[in-house]
Amino acid sequence: MNIQHSGTFLVAADGTVAYRRTAKLPPNSFDRHELLAAIAHSATGRPPRR
């Protein structure tokens, strides 16, 4: 039996993982708004506005 696990990762220029979202099912391993907020935070160093 195989168990699938999927994920989306954002790796910073220094090699650290700036964002990760993992899930057992591929559709659940990606959240566009979360990823865009993580990219903005990584670029500016400020937390995202809500």
N, C-alpha and C positions, 0 to 999 in steps of 0.2 A: 504494500500500500504506500502510495506517495502522498505527501502532504505539501501542498503548494503554499508559498508565502511570498508576497510581493511587497515592494516598497518604493518610496520616492525619497531621494536624498539630495540635499544641497550641500556641496562641499566648498568651503571658503578657500581663498587663495593660499592660505597657510596650511591647508590640508585638514583642518578640523571640520567636523560635521556640524554645519550651522542649523540644519533642519532635517528631521527624518519623520516619516509617517509609514508605518508598516501595518499590514493586515493579511488575513488568510485569503481573502478574495481580492483580485486585482482592482475591481472598481472602487473598493473601499480604501485602497492604498494611495489615492490621489485626491487632494482637496485644493482646487485652484486658488481659492481665497487665502487659505493658510499658506500655501507656497508663495504667492505674491507678497503676502505680509512678511514672510521670512526673508525674501529677496530684498524688500525695502529696508528691513531692519539690518540686514547684512551690509547693505550699501551705505546706510546713513548712521548706523550705530544707535539709532533711537528705536524704541518699541513702536509698533504700529498704532495708529489712531483707531479708536473704536467709535 
